[in-house]
Amino acid sequence: MDMAPIEIVEGYIPGSIGRVAELHGRYYTCNWGFSSFFEGKVATELAEFIRRYESGRDGFWTASINGVIEGSITLDGLHAESEGANLRWFIVSENSQGQGIGSQLIETALGFCRSRGCKRAFLWSFEGLGAACHLYHKYGFKVVKQHPGSTWGTEVNEQFYELRLG
């Protein structure tokens, strides 16, 4: 049986904020015991990002299969020149993992960074996210600091990943 093609779309599409927040809420509640605090945080911060989104500076990509968003990644370029490009809201639905969507999304975001001449990309994650951390390492990110924290509303070992691009 042929798999449906994966379509990567740049920019906001109706329903994408809610769907990306839903994917995060479902995954992190089921697998990490996160509360509604986290899904609300994702929804609020992503909506604020989309309101100030500037094409050419920022990136927001969704991966869809048969018209349903199954993953996303965001690049916040607001402080790219001084601090680096911030990768955020990277997720692939559990039903669609293992199909290469995560790699396509990261490659798209990093290609955007390189095309803009960004010198550095970074992201915050936490210890224990095996598949995501594997991809971060695969593309050259390194953990440069970590500490216990509750940014996500639950105590985890927060990790700061960095990738030097230039």
Secondary structure, DSSP 4 states (H G I P E B T S, - for coil): -PPPPEEEEES--TTHHHHHHHHHHHHHHHHH---HHHHHHHHHHHHHHHHH--BTTBEEEEEEETTEEEEEEEEE-TTTTTT-EEEEEEEE-GGGTTSSHHHHHHHHHHHHHHHTT-SEEEEEEETT-HHHHHHHHHTT-EEEEEEEE-TTSS-EEEEEEEEE--
